[in-house]
């Protein structure tokens, strides 16, 4: 999600979920997210560590547009063409309860992204970061966040959270590895 915020335009589908697991992992935000997320998005995503659905992502300015993947005639199984509806923050109308595959969703997203990019090329639109003159500020923010992240990933809370996650998933080997890393952390973190 943090890298996506550096993109010029973010498109999702109705089943998109957005999450930044920094809080759960015990690490600091990165990817300029402390600058590119709106105040409300920082609160929800970074401070609270919540996962949000597509509509909430649109409200928090994490997404610019939602597209709904539907079929024209006959459904995907009988060769119907896929298309994306929606735009300008509007959600398209469903045409039936067709179940579509991940590949079908990707086709709809890529087609819509292509339409947006072609329109921007036709109109000569500049990248928003360049237009706003914030490229250097983002580079500076990235250096600050990267340094903080570097310290966080060698911290005991991060290693402990990795161990708990592995335990929860029933991954005994990795859990023991993270346990050993936690015990020896005072030694290797000084390297």
Buried (B, 14 or more C-beta within 10 A) or exposed (E): BBEBBBBBEBBBBBEBEBEBBBBEBBBBBBBBBBBBBBEEBBEBBBEEBBEBBBBBBBBBBBBBBBBBBBBEEEBBEEEBEBBBBBBEEEBBEEBEEBEBEEEBBEBBBEEBBEEBEEEBEEEEEEEEBEEEEBEEEBEEBBEBBEEBBEEBBBBBEBBBBBBBBBBEEEBEEBBEBBBEBBEEBEEEBEE
